[in-house]
Amino acid sequence: MSRILPTQTDATVERSDTPAVLSLDDDGTRDVIEALSSETAYEIFRLLNETPATPSRIADQLNQSVQNVHYHLENLESVGVIEVTDTCYSEKGREMSVYVVSEDPTLLFLGTEDDRPSLKRAFKSFASLLGPPSILLAAGESISQFVTAE
């Protein structure tokens, strides 16, 4: 019998060339740092940078419970660093959301709002050389080292 409902997704990780920039005086900066401060959340974010995935696939790959993965996905989605990109269905016919990193990369800048214009110019030049995903991974690694060092 052929399947009517898709059990896999054809979604891909796509990034724009225009990053969202968060600075120290932004309300959302603390929320993003808190959402990524957990090792599990950080690993989920890294995984979704590579490929879109369902909560059950993420749980399998990270050896976590689906409930724990859902908790972190909700936190990451609420701060805007990931989003639902597609829907597919389990073998039992249950609807599953497919998550991916947000299309607009987020740059966490440890400066103030007044410093943003010069930062954006520098970032655009730097991003054209390395590509946004490389910069995000490096920034994420730096945040992880900062958070785990405390």
C-alpha positions as CSV (number, residue, x, y, z in Angstrom):
1,M,0.0,0.0,0.0
2,S,1.4,3.4,-0.9
3,R,1.7,6.2,1.7
4,I,-0.5,9.2,1.2
5,L,1.2,11.3,4.0
6,P,4.9,12.2,3.7
7,T,7.1,10.5,6.3
8,Q,10.2,12.6,5.4
9,T,10.8,16.2,4.6
10,D,12.6,17.8,1.7
11,A,13.3,21.0,3.7
12,T,16.8,22.4,3.6
13,V,18.7,24.9,5.7
14,E,18.6,28.2,4.0
15,R,20.1,31.4,5.3
16,S,19.7,35.0,4.2
17,D,22.6,37.5,3.9
18,T,21.0,39.9,6.4
19,P,21.6,38.9,10.0
20,A,19.6,40.1,13.0
21,V,21.9,41.9,15.3
22,L,21.4,41.7,19.1
23,S,23.4,44.0,21.3
24,L,23.8,44.2,25.1
25,D,21.0,46.8,25.4
26,D,18.5,44.7,23.5
27,D,15.7,43.1,25.4
28,G,16.1,39.8,23.5
29,T,19.8,39.3,24.0
30,R,19.5,37.8,27.5
31,D,16.6,35.5,26.2
32,V,18.8,34.2,23.3
33,I,21.8,33.6,25.7
34,E,19.5,31.8,28.2
35,A,17.9,29.7,25.5
36,L,21.4,28.6,24.2
37,S,23.0,28.2,27.6
38,S,21.9,24.6,28.1
39,E,24.2,22.0,26.5
40,T,21.2,20.2,25.1
41,A,19.8,23.3,23.6
42,Y,23.1,24.2,22.1
43,E,23.5,20.7,20.6
44,I,20.0,21.0,19.1
45,F,20.8,24.3,17.6
46,R,24.0,23.0,16.1
47,L,22.2,20.0,14.7
48,L,19.5,22.2,13.1
49,N,22.3,24.3,11.5
50,E,23.3,21.2,9.6
51,T,19.9,19.8,8.7
52,P,16.2,20.2,9.4
53,A,14.8,17.6,11.8
54,T,11.8,16.4,13.7
55,P,11.8,16.3,17.6
56,S,12.0,12.5,17.5
57,R,15.0,12.5,15.1
58,I,16.8,15.1,17.3
59,A,16.1,13.0,20.4
60,D,17.5,9.9,18.7
61,Q,20.6,11.6,17.5
62,L,21.3,13.4,20.8
63,N,20.3,10.4,23.0
64,Q,17.6,12.6,24.8
65,S,14.0,12.1,25.6
66,V,11.5,13.6,23.1
67,Q,9.9,15.6,26.0
68,N,13.3,17.2,26.8
69,V,13.9,18.0,23.1
70,H,10.4,19.6,22.9
71,Y,11.2,21.8,25.9
72,H,14.4,23.1,24.3
73,L,12.8,23.5,20.9
74,E,10.0,25.6,22.4
75,N,12.6,27.8,24.1
76,L,14.7,28.2,21.0
77,E,11.7,28.9,18.8
78,S,10.3,31.5,21.3
79,V,13.6,33.6,20.9
80,G,13.5,33.3,17.2
81,V,16.7,31.2,16.5
82,I,14.8,28.2,15.0
83,E,11.4,27.8,13.3
84,V,9.1,25.2,12.0
85,T,9.7,24.7,8.3
86,D,7.6,21.7,7.3
87,T,5.4,18.9,8.6
88,C,5.8,15.2,8.1
89,Y,4.1,12.1,9.6
90,S,5.3,9.2,11.7
91,E,4.8,5.6,10.7
92,K,1.8,5.7,13.1
93,G,0.4,8.7,11.2
94,R,1.2,11.3,13.8
95,E,1.9,14.8,12.6
96,M,5.4,16.0,13.3
97,S,6.9,19.4,13.0
98,V,10.2,19.8,11.1
99,Y,12.5,22.4,12.7
100,V,15.3,24.4,11.1
101,V,17.4,27.4,12.1
102,S,15.8,30.7,11.3
103,E,16.4,32.0,7.8
104,D,17.9,35.3,9.2
105,P,21.1,34.5,11.1
106,T,21.4,36.1,14.5
107,L,24.6,37.9,15.5
108,L,25.1,38.5,19.2
109,F,27.1,41.7,19.6
110,L,28.7,42.6,22.9
111,G,28.3,46.3,22.4
112,T,25.5,48.9,22.5
113,E,22.9,50.1,20.1
114,D,25.1,53.0,19.1
115,D,27.8,50.7,17.8
116,R,25.5,48.8,15.4
117,P,26.0,50.7,12.1
118,S,29.8,50.1,12.1
119,L,29.3,46.5,13.2
120,K,26.8,45.8,10.3
121,R,29.3,47.2,7.8
122,A,32.1,45.1,9.2
123,F,29.9,42.0,9.4
124,K,28.8,42.2,5.8
125,S,32.4,42.4,4.7
126,F,33.4,39.5,6.9
127,A,30.3,37.4,5.9
128,S,31.1,37.7,2.3
129,L,34.5,36.1,2.9
130,L,33.4,33.2,5.2
131,G,29.6,32.8,4.8
132,P,27.0,33.3,7.5
133,P,26.9,29.7,8.8
134,S,30.6,29.7,9.6
135,I,30.3,32.9,11.5
136,L,27.3,31.6,13.5
137,L,29.0,28.4,14.5
138,A,32.1,30.4,15.6
139,A,29.9,32.8,17.6
140,G,27.9,29.9,19.1
141,E,31.1,28.2,20.1
142,S,32.3,31.4,21.8
143,I,29.0,31.7,23.7
144,S,29.1,28.1,24.8
145,Q,32.6,28.5,26.1
146,F,31.6,31.7,28.0
147,V,28.5,30.1,29.5
148,T,30.2,26.9,30.5
149,A,33.2,28.7,32.0
150,E,31.0,30.2,34.8
